[in-house]
């Protein structure tokens, strides 16, 4: 799986927010050593982005 550029281009919301969400998710996946990483040829960032864009996971901004 490659990084979902088409979904990023067509995304209607804040691209910075969704990019940050994918980045944070990639960190989580790598720290948890998620088995899906191996199924994705070790491509953590593209797996995380796919999960975010397909709404497999949800994200929200924290007020700080």
C-alpha positions in Angstrom: 0.0 0.0 0.0 1.3 3.4 -0.9 0.4 6.7 0.8 -3.2 7.6 -0.1 -2.4 10.9 -2.0 -5.8 10.9 -3.8 -7.6 10.9 -0.5 -5.4 13.7 0.8 -6.0 15.8 -2.2 -9.8 15.2 -2.1 -10.0 15.7 1.7 -12.4 18.6 2.5 -11.2 19.2 6.1 -8.1 20.7 7.5 -5.2 18.9 5.8 -2.7 19.9 8.6 -4.9 18.2 11.2 -5.4 15.0 9.3 -1.7 14.8 8.5 -0.9 15.3 12.2 -3.4 12.5 13.0 -1.8 10.1 10.6 1.7 11.0 11.9 0.6 10.3 15.5 -1.1 7.1 14.5 2.1 6.0 12.7 4.0 6.5 16.0 1.4 4.5 17.9 1.5 1.6 15.4 5.3 1.5 15.6 5.4 1.6 19.4 2.8 -1.1 19.6 4.6 -3.2 17.0 1.2 -3.7 15.3 1.2 -6.9 13.2 -0.6 -5.0 10.3 2.8 -3.3 9.7 4.3 -6.5 8.4 1.2 -7.1 6.2 1.9 -3.6 4.7 5.5 -4.3 3.9 6.7 -2.3 6.9 5.2 0.9 5.6 4.0 2.4 8.9 3.1 5.9 7.6 1.0 4.7 4.7 -0.8 2.2 6.9 -1.6 5.0 9.5 -2.8 7.4 6.7 -5.0 4.7 5.2 -6.6 4.1 8.7 -7.2 7.8 9.2 -8.6 8.5 5.7 -10.9 5.4 5.7 -12.1 6.4 9.2 -11.0 3.0 10.6 -9.8 5.2 13.5 -11.2 8.5 14.7 -9.2 11.5 15.8 -9.9 14.8 17.5 -8.0 17.8 18.6 -7.3 18.2 22.2 -7.9 21.6 23.7 -4.7 22.7 25.4 
